[in-house]
Amino acid sequence: MFTSTFKMGFWISPGGVAFPVEETHINTVFNHPRLFGYTTKRLEAIYDRHGETYRSEAEARKEIIFALVRRGWIRLRHYPLTGWSVNVKELNPQYRYWITQFFRKVKAGTTPGDFVNIDPATEIFTFSIEAVCKGRLLRNGKSKNGRLTELRLLSEVPNK
């Protein structure tokens, strides 16, 4: 379980592993570029093209985050005043399932009454955290092969 902290953030990998960010999402990408399919040189080139300081929160960061979301990464961030923001490529059954599992696992670290704003790039869907934990996202969602991959927190993944 995670405890609530100011602006808590997480990534969910395309393979369904959730892990907390190191201060900001872009810092985590810079600190572990290969995990995200980048090299430090490539990340720096994107920032250089925008004329921005490395790791800053502006246009280069937006380009990198959006590219990761398009490749299947899910970005989650808790904002104390507005609740959770979830950036996801689409709301397919697998992503719906992972988001639901994520909030069920971290519910102890959330604020009662929080809302979850899910942004799959087409429109924003808002749910109460209670509704997500009760399975609201899972209604009418069926996978193509009937099987969904379980979400694992990084602490649940065996070391290799």
N, C-alpha and C positions, 0 to 999 in steps of 0.2 A: 504494500500500500504506500501511497505517496501522501505527504501532508501538504496542505495548502500553503503556497508561498506567493508572494507578489509576482504577478505575471508569469505563472507557471506555464511551461511549454513542453511539448512532446513531438516526436516524429513517430509515425507508423510506417515501417518499410513496406515495399511491395510484397514481401514475403510474410507480412503479418507480425512483425516484432515491434513492440512499442518501447520507446526509451525516452528519458527526459533530455531536454536540450541543456547545453552548457551556456547559460545566461541568455543567449539569443539563438534562433534557428540558424542564422548565417554563421555565427561563431562555431556551431557544431559542424556545419558543412566544411568550414575552413580547417577545423581541427582534425577532421576525418574525411578528407576529400575522396579517397578511394571507395569508402563505404557508399558514397553518393554518386559514384561514377565520374568523378572529376579528378583533376590533378591541381595542385596549388598553382601551377603556372597558368592553367586554363582559367581558374577563378580570378587570378590577378589580371589576366588579359581582358576579362569581361569588365572588371572595375576600371582598368585603364581606358577602355573604349568609352566608358561613361565619364571619365575624368574624375572619379571618386576615390576617396580613401578606402583602402581595403577594410572589409567588414562593416562599413557604414551601412546605415539603414535608408537607402534611397533607391534609385532606378536599377542599379546593377543587382542589388539584393533582390528586388522584385523580379527581375529577369531570371535569376537563378532559382528562386523559390517556385515561380510559375513553371519553369522547365521541370523541376523535380516533381511537382504535382502532376503535370502531364505524363510523367513516366511512372506514375503509380504511387508516389509517396503521399502520405496524408500528414498535413501540418495542423497541429492543435495548439491553441494558446488560450490561457485563462486571463481575462482582464477583470480586475476586482470590481469595477463599476458596471460592466456590461455583460459579464459571463464569458462563455467559451466561444471561440471562433475556430471553425474547422474548415480547412481548405482541402478539397478533394476533387479528383478528376471528374468523377460522376458518382451518382448514387446507385450503383449497381448492387445486387444482393450481397456480394462479398464485402464491399466497403460498408454497407449498412450494418452488416453483422459485426465487423471489426469495431466500428464506432460504438455500437451498442455494448459490446464486450468491454471496450476501453472504459466507458463511463460506469459500467457495473463494477469494474475492478478499482477504479480510482474514486468512486463516489464518496468515500470517507474523507477525501481531500478536497471536496468541493464545498461551495457555500450553498446552504439551503435556499431554494428559490432561484438559483442560477438558471440561465437560459443557454441553450446550445444553438448557435447560429451556424448552419452548414451551408457552405458556398461552393457548389459544384460548377461555378463559372456561368451557369445559365440563369439562375435566380437564387435567392437566399431563402432557406427554410429555417424557421425558428421553432424550437421545441423546448419545453421545460426539461430540466435534467431528470426529473422524476418520470416523465413520459418516455424519455429515451431508455432509462433503466428498466422500465416496464415493457419494453419491446415495441414501442410505437414505430420505430424505423423498420422493423422486421415485417410489418403487415404488408401483404401483397408482394413480398419479395421472395422469389424463388430462383435458385441457381440453375444454370443450364443443365448441369449433370447431377443435381440434387445434393452435392457435397460442398460444404463450406470449410475453409481452413480456419482453425482456431487462432485467435489472437494470443500472443504470448508477450508478457512483459520481459524486458531484457534480463531481469533477475531470474526468470523461469527457464531461460535458454541455457542448456549445459555448455560448459566451456569445452572447446575443442582443441 
